[in-house]
Structures are given as structure tokens and as C-alpha cells.
Amino acid sequence: MGIAVGSTVSGHVVVITGGGTGIGAAVAERYAAEGAHVVVVGRRPEPLRAVADAVGAHPIVADAADTASAQAAVAEVLATFGRLDVLVANAGGHGFSPVADTDDDSWDAAIRANLTTAFVMAREALPSLIEAKGQIVIVSSLAGLFAGPSVAGYTVGKHALIGLTRTLARDYGRRGVRVNAVCPGWVQTPMADDEMDEFATQAGLGSREEAYATVTADVPLQRPARPAEIASVVRFLGSGESSYVTGAVIVADGGSHVVDVPTIAFDRAGM
């Protein structure tokens, strides 16, 4: 006898932190297109309003890392929609320096942006998610699995998100809440565009596109992701289609994680 799985997200209430730009905005667009009630949360009102106007989302200006602010955001969601089905913990940033060059304030900012935002919002949303038997999707990064150069705070924060995903899945699966993580590689977002512009200048490259081509030259698919491609993975995990998936870490990086770094030189030599 088969198990009936509801794949639709129509009518579900989906809260997306960091919902004003990049992956968060793409996730909002994807869910809204399928009839979900989408709430975009962030600290900057202008990009939130732009996304809200574009896809019909409900914007909430809040700091996901601040308990009182997160509580107020969840309360507004419940007052407006009466339920909360999916939390997409996407907020992040900061932490782009090596350990020796990272002062206490920079470290605190990196952990707050990349880890505390997800922890606090998950904690405050859990009672509603338990009631709805909902899902949490945590957006980590390939930096949650490997270490890039001079990104200590970002790397540690994204690694810690994997631990947060697993402990939430372990503790709340028995109460009907599924929790999974997505680890994107390079994605063409405004933040990545800024990095590519800086890289192009430092490396003497002619354009942002050339910079993207350079950093993905050893990626099997040889290109960065489009935000909508990551949004598709998030939507799968934040829906009934992934009904027996929890505690998983889904890597969406064009194949970067399967490349054996010591053999890249052989590949370049045509061997």
C-alpha cells in the first residue's frame, strides 16, 4: 500500500529570512508562483518591499538574530495567516578574513549573521512548526563543508549550520518537523557579483563574467548556479515531496565537491 504524499505548497505559509535579495528572493518567487503565502524577513525595508511587490509576498522588517525581533516577526505571521508551515533560514554574510585578522567584533558579526539568525528564528518558529508538522530548510554553503581562503567567520558559521540542522532533525523529527540543509556553491547573487567584481580587479580580468568563468573552471558543470536553481532544491525540501528526508545535507554546487583537488593539475595538463 502506497503512502499518499501531498506535494503541493499552495496555501502553505513560508517564512524566508534574508528574503530581500539573491537566493532568498528566488525562493520567495518560487513558492509564491505555486500559491504559497510567502513572508520575506530582513533588516532592510527597501529590498523586502521590492520582492513583496514583485511576487505578492508579505514583508517583515526584523533582525532574525535578535530574540525580541524574531518573536515579533513570528507573532505577525501568526496574526496575519494563522499558521507557519515552512521556515527557510537563508540570512547570512560577514566573516571574510583569516583568523589572525579577525577581531572580536568581526567574529561576533560573522557568527550572528551566519548562525545565530538560523538558531533564533528556528527556536521561535518551532511551536508553530510542530503544530503544522512543518519543515525547516537551512541554507548553508559549500563553505559549510570545506574551507575557502581567508573566510574564517563565514566558514565556521556555515559549518555550524550543518550541526544545527542535524540537532534540530534529531530532536524534533519525532514531533513531526523535518529539517534539512542546502549547501550551494557559486550562485549568481548580488553578494557573489560583488566578490567577482573584486576578484576581476585583483586578478586583472576583463569582466565579472570572466571572473565567474575562472572560479568555476574546475567545476564539472563549469558555471555558477542561477538563484532559481537553488530555490528549486529549497522548495523540494520545504514540501511534502521530501516527506521522508530529514537531517540531510543537499549539495547544489555543480559538482564542485566531487573534484579531487590534487588531481586538477593533471586535468589541466591533459592527462
C-alpha positions in Angstrom: 0.0 0.0 0.0 1.5 3.3 -1.0 1.7 6.4 1.1 -0.1 9.5 -0.2 2.2 12.4 -0.2 0.9 15.9 -0.6 3.3 17.6 -2.9 1.6 20.9 -3.2 2.7 24.0 -1.3 -0.4 26.0 -2.2 -1.8 27.7 0.8 1.2 27.0 3.0 2.8 29.8 4.9 6.5 30.1 4.1 8.8 32.4 6.1 12.1 33.3 4.4 14.9 35.1 6.3 17.3 37.1 4.1 14.3 37.3 1.7 15.1 40.6 0.0 17.9 39.5 -2.4 19.7 36.6 -4.0 18.7 33.1 -3.1 16.1 34.3 -0.6 14.3 36.4 -3.3 14.4 33.5 -5.7 12.9 31.2 -3.0 10.1 33.7 -2.4 9.3 33.8 -6.1 9.3 30.0 -6.4 6.9 29.5 -3.5 4.6 32.4 -4.5 4.3 31.0 -8.0 2.9 27.8 -6.5 0.3 29.6 -4.4 2.1 29.7 -1.1 1.7 32.6 1.3 5.2 34.0 1.4 6.7 36.1 4.2 10.1 37.7 3.5 12.1 38.8 6.6 15.1 41.0 6.6 16.7 44.1 8.2 16.5 46.4 5.1 13.0 47.5 4.1 13.7 48.6 0.5 14.7 45.1 -0.9 11.9 43.5 1.1 9.3 45.8 -0.4 10.7 45.2 -3.9 10.3 41.4 -3.5 6.9 41.8 -1.9 5.7 44.0 -4.8 7.2 41.6 -7.4 5.7 38.3 -6.1 3.0 39.3 -3.7 4.9 38.5 -0.5 4.3 39.9 3.0 7.4 41.8 4.1 8.5 42.0 7.7 11.4 44.1 8.8 13.2 42.2 11.6 16.6 41.1 12.8 16.4 37.3 12.7 19.3 37.1 15.2 17.5 39.2 17.9 15.1 37.3 20.1 12.5 40.0 20.6 12.6 40.9 16.9 12.2 37.3 15.8 9.4 36.8 18.3 7.6 39.8 16.9 8.1 38.5 13.4 6.6 35.1 14.2 3.7 36.8 16.0 3.0 38.9 13.0 3.0 35.8 10.7 0.5 34.0 13.0 -1.7 37.1 13.4 -1.8 37.5 9.6 -2.0 34.0 8.4 -2.9 31.9 11.4 -0.1 29.3 10.9 3.5 28.7 9.8 4.4 25.7 7.7 8.0 26.3 6.4 10.9 28.3 7.7 13.7 28.9 5.2 16.7 30.2 7.2 18.7 31.9 4.5 20.1 35.0 6.2 23.9 35.2 6.2 27.0 37.1 5.3 30.1 38.6 7.0 33.3 36.8 8.1 35.6 37.4 5.2 39.1 37.4 6.8 41.6 34.9 8.1 41.6 34.1 11.9 44.7 36.3 12.6 42.9 39.3 11.0 39.5 38.8 12.6 38.9 40.9 15.7 36.2 40.1 18.3 33.6 42.4 16.7 34.1 40.9 13.3 33.9 37.4 14.7 30.7 38.2 16.6 29.2 39.7 13.5 30.0 36.7 11.4 28.6 34.2 13.8 25.5 36.4 14.4 24.8 36.7 10.7 25.5 33.1 9.6 24.5 31.0 12.6 22.5 33.0 15.2 19.9 34.1 12.7 19.0 30.5 11.9 19.1 29.4 15.6 16.9 32.2 16.9 14.3 32.0 14.1 14.1 28.2 14.3 13.7 28.3 18.1 10.9 30.9 17.9 9.2 29.2 15.0 9.3 25.7 16.4 6.0 25.7 18.4 4.1 26.7 15.2 6.1 24.3 13.0 5.4 21.4 15.5 1.7 22.2 15.3 1.8 22.3 11.5 4.2 19.3 11.2 6.3 21.6 9.0 9.8 22.0 7.7 12.9 24.0 8.2 15.3 24.5 5.3 18.7 25.9 6.4 20.7 27.5 3.6 24.4 26.8 4.4 27.1 26.8 1.8 29.8 24.8 0.2 31.8 26.7 2.9 29.9 24.6 5.4 31.8 21.5 4.1 35.1 22.9 3.1 37.4 25.9 3.9 38.0 28.7 1.5 40.9 31.1 1.8 40.5 34.0 4.3 36.9 33.4 5.2 37.2 32.2 8.8 34.0 33.5 10.3 31.9 32.6 7.3 33.3 29.1 7.1 32.9 28.4 10.8 29.3 29.8 10.8 28.3 27.8 7.7 29.8 24.6 9.2 27.9 25.2 12.4 24.7 25.4 10.4 25.1 21.7 9.5 25.3 20.8 13.2 22.2 22.9 13.8 20.4 21.1 11.0 21.3 17.7 12.5 20.4 18.5 16.1 17.0 20.0 15.1 16.3 17.0 12.9 17.2 14.6 15.7 15.2 16.4 18.4 12.1 17.4 16.5 11.6 14.7 13.9 9.6 12.7 16.5 7.3 15.7 16.7 6.7 15.9 13.0 9.2 18.6 12.0 11.7 17.8 9.2 14.9 19.8 9.0 17.4 19.8 6.1 20.3 21.9 4.8 21.3 23.1 1.4 24.9 23.8 0.5 25.2 25.9 -2.6 28.4 26.6 -4.5 28.9 29.7 -6.5 25.5 31.3 -7.2 25.0 34.5 -9.2 23.7 36.7 -6.5 24.4 40.4 -5.7 26.8 39.3 -3.0 28.7 37.0 -5.4 28.6 39.6 -8.1 30.5 42.0 -5.7 33.0 39.3 -5.0 33.5 38.6 -8.7 34.0 42.3 -9.4 36.7 42.5 -6.7 38.3 39.3 -7.9 38.3 40.5 -11.5 40.1 43.7 -10.5 42.7 41.9 -8.4 43.3 39.2 -11.0 43.4 41.5 -14.0 40.4 40.0 -15.6 38.2 41.9 -18.1 34.8 41.4 -16.6 32.5 39.9 -14.0 31.6 37.1 -16.4 35.3 36.2 -16.9 35.7 36.1 -13.2 32.8 33.7 -12.8 34.2 31.5 -15.6 37.6 31.5 -13.9 36.3 30.4 -10.4 34.1 27.7 -12.0 36.7 26.4 -14.5 37.3 23.3 -12.4 33.6 22.7 -11.5 32.2 19.8 -13.5 29.3 22.0 -14.8 31.7 24.9 -15.4 29.3 27.6 -14.4 27.7 29.2 -11.3 24.1 28.4 -10.3 21.2 30.6 -11.0 19.3 31.6 -7.8 16.2 29.8 -9.2 18.1 26.5 -9.3 18.9 26.7 -5.6 15.3 27.8 -5.0 14.1 24.5 -6.6 16.1 22.5 -4.1 14.8 24.5 -1.2 11.2 24.1 -2.4 11.7 20.3 -2.7 12.9 20.1 0.9 10.2 22.5 2.1 7.3 20.5 0.8 5.6 17.1 1.1 7.7 15.8 -1.8 10.6 15.2 0.6 8.4 13.6 3.2 11.0 11.0 4.3 14.0 13.3 4.2 15.3 14.9 7.3 18.8 15.7 8.7 20.1 15.7 5.1 22.7 18.0 3.6 22.0 18.5 -0.1 24.9 19.9 -2.0 24.0 22.0 -5.0 27.4 23.1 -6.4 27.6 22.0 -10.0 29.8 19.1 -8.8 32.5 21.0 -7.1 32.5 18.7 -4.1 33.4 15.6 -6.2 36.6 17.2 -7.6 39.8 15.8 -6.2 41.9 18.9 -5.7 45.3 17.3 -6.0 44.5 15.9 -9.5 43.4 19.3 -11.0 47.0 19.8 -12.3 46.7 16.5 -14.2 43.4 17.6 -15.7 44.9 20.9 -16.8 47.9 19.1 -18.3 45.5 17.0 -20.4 46.5 13.7 -18.7 
